[in-house]
Amino acid sequence: MPTIVVDVMPKPAVLDPQGKAIDARLPELGFREFSQVRQGKRFELTVEGEVTAEVLDRAKALAAELLANPSTEYVANVEVAK
């Protein structure tokens, strides 16, 4: 069965304490080439049947209405898993 992956991220103006905590550790762990970390959420939706354009549109609607909090988050990506 195919899977649709939905990525939800905090809006840029929203504080991201988990991302900041990871970001603070990067230099001491030797990862100096990265300058900022934002932590989001990933959802996997198993599809019964074929993923059509209509099913993908329904997944986008589900993501916007249920998976992301519109006051603090946005849906960054909705795609069929590879």
Backbone as CSV, one residue per row, in Angstrom:
resi,resn,N_x,N_y,N_z,CA_x,CA_y,CA_z,C_x,C_y,C_z
1,MET,0.840,-1.182,0.000,0.000,0.000,0.000,0.883,1.242,0.000
2,PRO,0.548,2.227,-0.822,1.351,3.444,-0.879,1.179,4.307,0.375
3,THR,2.155,5.170,0.576,2.156,6.069,1.732,2.345,7.505,1.255
4,ILE,1.572,8.396,1.830,1.761,9.831,1.604,2.415,10.402,2.847
5,VAL,3.473,11.184,2.642,4.208,11.807,3.741,3.832,13.279,3.811
6,VAL,3.513,13.732,5.023,3.167,15.131,5.273,4.186,15.692,6.266
7,ASP,4.833,16.785,5.884,5.774,17.470,6.772,5.148,18.781,7.233
8,VAL,5.127,18.990,8.539,4.578,20.201,9.145,5.710,20.882,9.905
9,MET,5.846,22.190,9.702,6.917,22.945,10.348,6.350,24.122,11.126
10,PRO,7.078,24.558,12.168,6.641,25.774,12.860,6.827,26.983,11.939
11,LYS,5.925,27.940,12.031,6.065,29.163,11.240,7.361,29.865,11.628
12,PRO,7.979,30.595,10.694,9.267,31.250,10.991,9.245,32.159,12.217
13,ALA,8.128,32.820,12.480,8.056,33.748,13.621,7.844,33.037,14.954
14,VAL,7.566,31.737,14.918,7.289,30.980,16.138,8.601,30.440,16.717
15,LEU,8.761,30.588,18.024,9.944,30.039,18.683,9.953,28.524,18.553
16,ASP,11.142,27.962,18.375,11.310,26.520,18.216,12.355,26.053,19.230
17,PRO,11.961,25.807,20.487,12.939,25.461,21.524,13.695,24.166,21.237
18,GLN,13.050,23.187,20.622,13.753,21.938,20.311,14.816,22.187,19.242
19,GLY,14.451,22.964,18.230,15.423,23.312,17.197,16.585,24.111,17.767
20,LYS,16.282,25.046,18.664,17.347,25.850,19.298,18.288,24.978,20.124
21,ALA,17.740,24.002,20.832,18.578,23.105,21.642,19.519,22.296,20.756
22,ILE,19.009,21.808,19.647,19.859,21.062,18.708,20.898,21.993,18.109
23,ASP,20.451,23.183,17.710,21.333,24.181,17.105,22.505,24.521,18.016
24,ALA,22.241,24.637,19.308,23.289,24.991,20.268,24.370,23.924,20.373
25,ARG,24.014,22.682,20.105,24.976,21.575,20.232,25.819,21.353,18.979
26,LEU,25.388,21.885,17.843,26.083,21.611,16.589,27.580,21.906,16.625
27,PRO,28.018,23.113,17.040,29.453,23.407,17.018,30.274,22.469,17.902
28,GLU,29.769,22.166,19.088,30.557,21.308,19.979,30.627,19.868,19.478
29,LEU,29.716,19.486,18.597,29.760,18.147,17.998,30.491,18.140,16.663
30,GLY,31.020,19.308,16.264,31.817,19.395,15.046,31.034,19.692,13.780
31,PHE,29.771,20.043,13.900,28.944,20.344,12.730,28.861,21.859,12.542
32,ARG,29.958,22.467,12.146,30.024,23.921,12.033,29.480,24.447,10.698
33,GLU,29.219,23.558,9.764,28.725,23.999,8.448,27.220,24.277,8.446
34,PHE,26.543,23.965,9.560,25.102,24.212,9.659,24.862,25.382,10.606
35,SER,23.945,26.272,10.208,23.769,27.486,11.002,22.438,27.568,11.736
36,GLN,21.464,26.755,11.360,20.169,26.851,12.033,19.415,25.536,11.881
37,VAL,18.719,25.149,12.935,17.895,23.939,12.914,16.476,24.318,13.299
38,ARG,15.514,23.815,12.540,14.097,23.943,12.876,13.557,22.525,12.940
39,GLN,12.837,22.201,13.968,12.283,20.859,14.111,10.798,20.886,13.823
40,GLY,10.370,19.963,12.978,8.965,19.868,12.620,8.405,18.497,12.951
41,LYS,7.304,18.174,12.275,6.645,16.885,12.482,6.464,16.208,11.126
42,ARG,6.508,14.889,11.132,6.276,14.097,9.925,5.114,13.150,10.203
43,PHE,4.188,13.105,9.261,3.054,12.188,9.336,3.107,11.276,8.120
44,GLU,2.760,10.016,8.308,2.681,9.071,7.205,1.246,8.565,7.106
45,LEU,0.639,8.757,5.951,-0.735,8.354,5.706,-0.729,7.154,4.750
46,THR,-1.176,6.006,5.202,-1.264,4.823,4.347,-2.532,4.938,3.506
47,VAL,-2.391,4.706,2.218,-3.503,4.872,1.281,-4.057,3.513,0.885
48,GLU,-5.363,3.398,0.983,-6.051,2.201,0.504,-6.277,2.390,-0.992
49,GLY,-5.549,1.682,-1.806,-5.692,1.821,-3.257,-4.613,2.709,-3.842
50,GLU,-4.897,3.234,-5.019,-3.947,4.032,-5.783,-3.945,5.480,-5.318
51,VAL,-2.769,6.118,-5.390,-2.674,7.541,-5.074,-2.936,8.322,-6.355
52,THR,-4.122,8.866,-6.455,-4.490,9.699,-7.595,-4.315,11.163,-7.215
53,ALA,-4.496,12.040,-8.176,-4.429,13.477,-7.889,-5.480,13.866,-6.859
54,GLU,-6.653,13.245,-6.941,-7.723,13.534,-5.986,-7.338,13.088,-4.569
55,VAL,-6.725,11.918,-4.460,-6.293,11.422,-3.142,-5.218,12.344,-2.567
56,LEU,-4.299,12.786,-3.401,-3.249,13.696,-2.937,-3.859,15.033,-2.492
57,ASP,-4.846,15.522,-3.233,-5.542,16.749,-2.821,-6.253,16.560,-1.483
58,ARG,-6.853,15.398,-1.276,-7.520,15.094,-0.007,-6.498,15.061,1.142
59,ALA,-5.314,14.519,0.874,-4.261,14.490,1.892,-3.825,15.912,2.247
60,LYS,-3.739,16.778,1.249,-3.379,18.180,1.506,-4.452,18.863,2.354
61,ALA,-5.715,18.577,2.060,-6.806,19.149,2.852,-6.753,18.635,4.287
62,LEU,-6.521,17.343,4.447,-6.403,16.747,5.784,-5.266,17.402,6.555
63,ALA,-4.132,17.590,5.880,-2.967,18.190,6.528,-3.289,19.604,7.006
64,ALA,-3.939,20.386,6.151,-4.250,21.771,6.500,-5.295,21.868,7.602
65,GLU,-6.264,20.967,7.597,-7.367,21.050,8.553,-7.089,20.355,9.885
66,LEU,-6.260,19.322,9.875,-6.118,18.505,11.073,-4.683,18.364,11.589
67,LEU,-3.720,18.259,10.689,-2.360,17.930,11.123,-1.521,19.137,11.515
68,ALA,-1.842,20.309,10.960,-1.087,21.521,11.286,-1.977,22.483,12.070
69,ASN,-1.401,23.090,13.090,-2.090,24.142,13.833,-1.849,25.444,13.070
70,PRO,-2.852,25.998,12.400,-2.631,27.150,11.530,-2.107,28.403,12.228
71,SER,-2.256,28.491,13.528,-1.744,29.685,14.216,-0.235,29.618,14.442
72,THR,0.332,28.405,14.466,1.770,28.287,14.756,2.546,27.456,13.743
73,GLU,1.852,26.743,12.845,2.535,25.829,11.928,2.024,26.001,10.495
74,TYR,2.799,25.453,9.573,2.362,25.403,8.181,2.711,24.032,7.610
75,VAL,1.981,23.630,6.585,2.255,22.368,5.907,3.376,22.634,4.905
76,ALA,4.536,22.054,5.142,5.697,22.302,4.309,5.716,21.426,3.064
77,ASN,5.176,20.210,3.169,5.279,19.288,2.051,4.249,18.167,2.195
78,VAL,3.678,17.771,1.070,2.799,16.607,1.001,3.184,15.864,-0.265
79,GLU,3.672,14.632,-0.116,4.107,13.885,-1.299,3.998,12.393,-1.058
80,VAL,3.993,11.644,-2.138,3.986,10.182,-2.057,5.382,9.741,-1.658
81,ALA,5.478,8.856,-0.669,6.781,8.355,-0.194,7.478,7.619,-1.324
82,LYS,8.769,7.755,-1.366,9.577,7.094,-2.404,10.134,5.793,-1.903
